């Protein structure tokens, strides 16, 4: 196989190039890690650090959602259950974007009840999307496209390029 080109190219990656499924799983792991960091900060009452971590969570979600919406969603729509799965995925992406917008508009202080509620809702919606993707969508992609499908490898390259160009502010109407 020829060396991978583009944003995720490297000698190690060209030996076994990442695919869309592995990119999504890494994003999910990173998202869960960021939420764990946030939960740990809540105990220390450090509002300045909380604001930085929440900003990082928001950016991570934005880049992930953009890549999922622009690259993964079209692949999902090609599946035999694509219409149903695509509708569910679009709805969850739209919900998360709305919640990110609400989160961005709140004062990120641990004594702000509105912020804590917004963060809990965002965390729940993100967790639901990750669970849906890992339990249903990713297995369907692997089953129908094959675990080593060139299409999934190409999608990984596209996803990384999309993340670099993703709007940094929430886009609640982007997946409507």
N, C-alpha and C positions, 0 to 999 in steps of 0.2 A: 504494500500500500504506500502511496506517495505521502510525503510529509504534509501535515495539515498546514493550511495557510489561513491568515486572518488573525483576529484578536486573540484566539486561544491556541495559537500555534506554539509548539515547543518540541524538542526531540522526544521527550517522554510521552507527550500527548500524541505525537505522530505514530508511535508504536501501537497505541490503543486509543484512538481518538475518542473524546467524550461524545456522548449523544444527548439528545434532548432529555431523556429520562434521567440520566445521571446529573445533568445540570439542574433539573428541577429538584431532585433529591438533595443536592448540595445546598440549593437555596433554602429548602425547607429546614435543613439542619442549622444553617446560619440564622434563619428566622427564629427557630426555637431557642438557640443560644442567646440571641439578643433579648428575647423575652425573659429568659432566666437571669440575665444581667440586670434587666429592669427590676425584676422581682427582688433581687438582692439589694438593689439601691433603695428600695422602699423602706428597708429597715434602717438605713443610715440617715434618712431625712436630708439628703444632699440634693436640693432642688436644682442647682446648677448642673450637676452631673446627670440628673434625671432628664433635664431638658436636652442635653447632648445625646443621651442614649435614645430618647424618644425620637429625636430628629433622625438619628441613624436608622432606627426601625422604620420610620416613615419612608426614608430614601430607599432602603432595601426593598420594602413592599412595592414602592412605585416602580422600581426597575424590574422586579420580578413580574408584577402585573402587566407591565408593558410587553415584556418578552412573551409571557403566556398569551396575552391577547393578540399580539401580532404574528406570532410564530406557531405556538402550540395549538391555539384554537382552530386555525385552518386545517391542521392535521387531524384534529379530533373530529371536525365536521366531515371528513372523508370516511370515517368509520361507519360500520353498519348501524350502530346506535348513535351516530354522530349528532343527529339533530337534537335528540334528547340530552345527551351529554353536553353538547355545545350550549344549549339553552341554560342548563344548570351552571355551567362554568361562567358564562357571561353574567348571569344573575349574581353569582358570588363575587366576581371581579367588580361589578358595579357597586355592590353593597360595601365592599372593602374600600373602594375609592371614596364613597360618601363618608364612611367612618373616618378615613384618613383626613378628609377635609374638615370634619368636625374636630378631630383631634388637633389638627394644625391651628384651628381657631381658638383653642382653649389655652388658658394660662396653665403652664406645666409646673404646678406646685403640688406637692403631695397633700397639702391641706385643702386643695380645691376639689370638692366633691364632683363637680362637673367633669374635671379632667380624669379623675379616677374611674368614673362611669364610662367615659369615652374610651379610655384605655382598655377597660374590661371588655367592652363591646367589640373593639377592634381585635383584641387578642382572641376572643371567641370566634369571630367570623374568619379570621386567618387560620385558626386551628381547624375549623370546619372545612375550609377549602383544602388545606393540606391533607386532611383525612380523606376527603372525596377524591382528590387527585391520586393519592397513594393507593386507595382501596379499589377505585373504579377506572379512572381515566388512564393512568399510566399502564396498568395491566392490559387494558383494552388496546392501547397503542402497541404494546409488545406483542400481544396475541395476533393482531391483524397485520402489523407491519413487519414483525420479526424483530428479535432482540438485537440484530446487527444490521438493521436496515440503513442503507445509505441516506435515506430520507431523514432519519433521526439524527445521524451524524451531521448532515448539512444543517438541520434545524438548530443544533447546538451552536454552530458558528453564527447563524442568524440571530439567535437569542443574545449572544454576547454583544453583537454589534448593536442590537436594539437597546440593550441596557445602557450602553454608552451614550446613546442619543435620547434616552427617555426623558420626558418632561419631569422636572423635580417636584412640581406641585401636583396634588391629587387631581385626577381627571374623572369626576363622577359621571360625566356623560359619555365618556370614551367607549364604554361597553354596552351602552343602552341599545 
